[in-house]
């Protein structure tokens, strides 16, 4: 349980931290939620036999984790994240794979699928967010845009650290939680602000058509999370009429920080054994 193999790769002279866990040939490429490390997906291994899959993931530069910040002194660029994701897959010699993106990771997944859709066997979007046009009179967007205008990234980082401390993580090894909190403290304030500003002002509706090449798609969201997240999931379900759905309960972050065994098993089984 909680065993993983870290590996550092080079991308344009910057070091990107990657992780793999699990022992099977079946690859699940996992893209984390904002502003987490890719290592966060290791929490799922306690609920499913890691001999049946191999997770591959990485730390988004500037977010929690150990990747070097390629955005230092620059604006956040989602296309660079896509290029890094492709580099990670090349490093691990991955041809076909299942893909899971959670929250912000779902936006990255949609962008990645536009390039590599013919190599993706199944896709899971958890609490997705891809269309800022659905945000009408949204206070979070107003706050984020205000913070971006006035360069208040440090306040965003303070909020992230405080939010993490509110979760009951006693079920996980103390050393792992300390490491993870260090990862969060290592995040860059400007990238945290720039990236969330990009998400809350992005519209990837046109990119959804690329997903139709993928045979199996599962949309997962909480019945009780914030309304605008539920609206995002409803919008994608409407656009992709043939996808499967899974409704869960809890807050937006609970799928990651309070994973429930039954839900995780259903998601992993979908990724491993698509219909």
C-alpha positions as CSV (number, residue, x, y, z in Angstrom):
1,X,0.0,0.0,0.0
2,X,1.2,3.5,-0.9
3,X,4.2,2.3,-2.8
4,X,5.4,4.4,-5.7
5,X,8.4,4.9,-8.0
6,X,9.4,8.5,-8.6
7,X,11.3,9.5,-11.7
8,X,12.6,12.8,-12.9
9,X,12.6,13.6,-16.6
10,X,13.9,16.6,-18.5
11,X,11.7,19.0,-20.5
12,X,13.5,21.9,-22.2
13,X,16.2,21.8,-19.5
14,X,13.6,21.8,-16.7
15,X,13.2,18.8,-14.4
16,X,9.6,17.3,-14.2
17,X,8.8,15.0,-11.4
18,X,6.8,11.9,-12.5
19,X,5.4,9.0,-10.5
20,X,4.3,5.5,-11.3
21,X,2.5,3.0,-9.0
22,X,1.0,-0.4,-9.7
23,X,2.6,-3.3,-11.5
24,X,0.4,-4.2,-14.5
25,X,0.8,-3.4,-18.2
26,X,-2.5,-1.5,-18.3
27,X,-1.7,2.2,-18.0
28,X,-3.9,4.8,-16.4
29,X,-2.6,8.3,-17.1
30,X,-3.8,10.6,-14.3
31,X,-4.0,14.4,-14.3
32,X,-4.4,16.0,-10.9
33,X,-6.9,18.5,-9.6
34,X,-5.9,22.0,-8.7
35,X,-3.4,22.6,-7.2
36,X,-2.4,19.1,-6.2
37,X,0.6,16.8,-7.0
38,X,0.1,13.9,-9.3
39,X,1.1,11.7,-6.3
40,X,-2.4,12.4,-4.9
41,X,-3.8,9.5,-6.9
42,X,-1.8,7.1,-4.8
43,X,-4.6,7.4,-2.2
44,X,-6.7,5.2,-4.6
45,X,-4.3,2.2,-4.4
46,X,-5.6,1.2,-1.0
47,X,-9.0,0.3,-2.6
48,X,-8.0,-1.7,-5.6
49,X,-5.4,-4.3,-6.4
50,X,-2.3,-2.4,-7.7
51,X,-1.3,-5.6,-9.6
52,X,-4.1,-4.8,-12.0
53,X,-3.1,-1.4,-13.2
54,X,-0.2,1.1,-13.5
55,X,-0.8,4.7,-12.7
56,X,1.5,7.2,-14.4
57,X,1.3,10.9,-13.4
58,X,3.4,14.0,-12.8
59,X,3.6,17.2,-10.9
60,X,2.3,20.3,-12.7
61,X,5.1,22.9,-12.7
62,X,4.3,25.6,-10.1
63,X,1.6,23.5,-8.3
64,X,2.2,21.1,-5.4
65,X,5.1,18.8,-6.0
66,X,8.7,18.8,-7.1
67,X,8.6,19.8,-10.8
68,X,10.7,22.8,-11.6
69,X,8.7,25.9,-12.3
70,X,8.9,26.5,-16.1
71,X,6.6,29.5,-15.7
72,X,8.9,31.5,-13.5
73,X,8.7,35.0,-14.8
74,X,6.2,33.9,-17.5
75,X,2.5,33.6,-17.9
76,X,0.8,30.2,-17.3
77,X,0.5,28.3,-20.6
78,X,-1.9,25.3,-20.8
79,X,-0.2,24.2,-24.1
80,X,3.1,23.7,-22.2
81,X,1.3,21.4,-19.8
82,X,0.0,19.3,-22.7
83,X,3.5,19.1,-24.2
84,X,4.8,17.9,-20.9
85,X,2.1,15.3,-20.6
86,X,3.1,14.0,-24.0
87,X,6.7,13.9,-23.0
88,X,5.9,11.9,-19.9
89,X,4.0,9.3,-21.9
90,X,7.0,9.1,-24.3
91,X,9.4,8.7,-21.4
92,X,7.4,5.7,-20.1
93,X,7.0,4.3,-23.7
94,X,3.2,4.4,-23.4
95,X,1.2,3.8,-26.6
96,X,-2.4,3.3,-25.6
97,X,-3.8,4.3,-22.2
98,X,-6.8,5.1,-20.1
99,X,-7.1,8.7,-18.9
100,X,-8.5,10.3,-15.8
101,X,-8.7,14.0,-15.1
102,X,-10.1,15.5,-12.0
103,X,-11.5,19.1,-11.8
104,X,-8.7,21.2,-13.4
105,X,-7.3,17.9,-14.6
106,X,-10.4,17.3,-16.7
107,X,-9.6,20.5,-18.7
108,X,-6.1,19.2,-19.3
109,X,-7.6,15.8,-20.3
110,X,-9.9,17.4,-22.9
111,X,-7.0,19.3,-24.4
112,X,-4.8,16.2,-24.4
113,X,-7.5,14.1,-26.0
114,X,-7.7,16.6,-28.8
115,X,-4.1,15.6,-29.7
116,X,-4.0,11.9,-28.6
117,X,-7.6,10.8,-28.7
118,X,-6.9,7.8,-31.0
119,X,-4.6,6.4,-28.3
120,X,-7.0,6.7,-25.4
121,X,-9.1,3.6,-24.6
122,X,-11.3,5.1,-21.9
123,X,-11.7,8.5,-20.3
124,X,-13.0,9.5,-16.9
125,X,-13.7,13.2,-16.1
126,X,-14.3,13.8,-12.4
127,X,-16.0,17.0,-11.3
128,X,-15.0,18.5,-14.7
129,X,-14.7,22.2,-15.4
130,X,-14.3,23.2,-19.0
131,X,-16.6,26.1,-19.8
132,X,-16.3,29.4,-18.0
133,X,-19.3,30.8,-20.0
134,X,-21.5,28.8,-17.7
135,X,-20.4,31.1,-14.8
136,X,-23.0,33.9,-14.5
137,X,-22.6,36.2,-11.6
138,X,-20.2,33.8,-10.1
139,X,-18.5,35.1,-6.9
140,X,-15.5,32.8,-7.2
141,X,-14.8,34.0,-10.7
142,X,-15.1,37.6,-9.5
143,X,-12.7,37.0,-6.6
144,X,-10.2,35.2,-8.9
145,X,-10.3,37.9,-11.5
146,X,-9.8,40.6,-8.8
147,X,-6.9,38.7,-7.3
148,X,-5.4,38.3,-10.8
149,X,-5.7,42.0,-11.6
150,X,-4.1,43.0,-8.3
151,X,-1.5,40.2,-8.2
152,X,-2.7,38.6,-5.0
153,X,-1.3,35.2,-5.5
154,X,0.0,34.9,-1.9
155,X,-3.6,35.1,-0.7
156,X,-4.6,32.2,-3.0
157,X,-1.7,30.1,-1.6
158,X,-2.7,30.9,2.0
159,X,-6.2,29.7,1.2
160,X,-4.9,26.5,-0.4
161,X,-2.8,25.6,2.7
162,X,-5.6,26.5,5.1
163,X,-8.1,24.4,3.1
164,X,-5.9,21.3,3.2
165,X,-5.6,21.5,7.0
166,X,-9.4,21.3,7.4
167,X,-9.5,17.8,6.0
168,X,-9.4,14.8,8.3
169,X,-6.5,12.8,6.9
170,X,-5.8,10.5,9.8
171,X,-6.4,7.4,7.7
172,X,-3.1,8.1,5.9
173,X,0.4,7.6,7.1
174,X,1.7,10.6,9.0
175,X,4.9,10.7,6.9
176,X,2.9,10.8,3.6
177,X,0.7,13.7,4.9
178,X,3.8,15.7,6.0
179,X,5.4,15.1,2.6
180,X,2.2,16.2,0.8
181,X,1.9,19.3,2.9
182,X,5.5,20.1,2.0
183,X,4.5,19.7,-1.6
184,X,1.7,22.3,-1.2
185,X,4.0,24.7,0.6
186,X,6.4,24.4,-2.4
187,X,3.8,25.7,-4.8
188,X,4.4,29.0,-6.6
189,X,1.9,31.7,-5.7
190,X,1.9,33.3,-9.1
191,X,1.3,30.0,-10.9
192,X,-1.5,29.1,-8.6
193,X,-3.2,32.4,-9.4
194,X,-2.4,32.4,-13.1
195,X,-3.6,28.9,-13.7
196,X,-6.9,29.2,-11.8
197,X,-7.5,32.5,-13.6
198,X,-7.0,30.7,-16.9
199,X,-9.5,28.0,-15.9
200,X,-12.2,30.3,-14.8
201,X,-11.9,32.3,-18.0
202,X,-11.5,29.3,-20.5
203,X,-14.0,27.8,-22.8
204,X,-13.1,24.3,-24.2
205,X,-16.6,23.6,-25.6
206,X,-15.2,23.3,-29.1
207,X,-12.6,20.8,-28.0
208,X,-15.3,18.4,-26.7
209,X,-15.9,17.1,-30.3
210,X,-12.4,15.5,-30.1
211,X,-13.7,13.2,-27.3
212,X,-16.1,11.4,-29.7
213,X,-13.2,9.3,-31.0
214,X,-12.9,7.8,-27.5
215,X,-15.1,4.7,-27.2
216,X,-15.9,4.9,-23.5
217,X,-16.3,8.1,-21.4
218,X,-17.5,8.4,-17.8
219,X,-18.6,11.6,-16.2
220,X,-18.4,11.6,-12.4
221,X,-19.6,14.4,-10.1
222,X,-21.0,15.0,-6.7
223,X,-24.7,15.6,-6.3
224,X,-23.9,18.0,-3.4
225,X,-20.9,19.9,-4.7
226,X,-21.1,23.6,-5.7
227,X,-23.8,24.4,-8.2
228,X,-21.4,25.6,-10.9
229,X,-19.5,22.3,-10.9
230,X,-22.8,20.4,-11.3
231,X,-23.7,22.7,-14.2
232,X,-20.4,21.9,-15.9
233,X,-21.1,18.1,-15.6
234,X,-24.6,18.6,-16.9
235,X,-23.3,20.6,-19.9
236,X,-20.8,17.9,-20.8
237,X,-23.4,15.1,-20.5
238,X,-25.6,17.1,-22.9
239,X,-22.8,17.5,-25.4
240,X,-21.7,13.9,-25.2
241,X,-25.0,12.2,-25.2
242,X,-23.7,8.6,-25.1
243,X,-21.4,8.8,-22.1
244,X,-21.9,6.9,-18.9
245,X,-22.5,8.8,-15.6
246,X,-21.8,8.2,-12.0
247,X,-23.2,10.4,-9.2
248,X,-21.4,10.6,-5.9
249,X,-21.8,12.6,-2.7
250,X,-19.6,15.0,-0.8
251,X,-17.7,18.2,-1.4
252,X,-15.8,18.9,-4.6
253,X,-12.5,17.8,-3.1
254,X,-13.7,14.6,-1.4
255,X,-13.1,12.3,-4.4
256,X,-9.4,13.0,-3.8
257,X,-9.0,13.7,-0.1
258,X,-11.8,11.5,1.2
259,X,-12.0,8.7,-1.5
260,X,-14.7,6.1,-0.8
261,X,-13.8,2.5,-1.7
262,X,-17.0,1.7,-3.7
263,X,-16.6,4.8,-5.9
264,X,-12.9,4.4,-6.5
265,X,-13.5,0.7,-7.5
266,X,-16.2,1.7,-10.0
267,X,-14.0,4.3,-11.6
268,X,-11.0,2.0,-11.8
269,X,-13.0,-0.8,-13.2
270,X,-14.3,1.5,-15.9
271,X,-10.8,2.6,-16.8
272,X,-9.4,-1.0,-16.7
273,X,-12.3,-2.8,-18.3
274,X,-14.3,-0.5,-20.6
275,X,-17.4,-2.0,-22.2
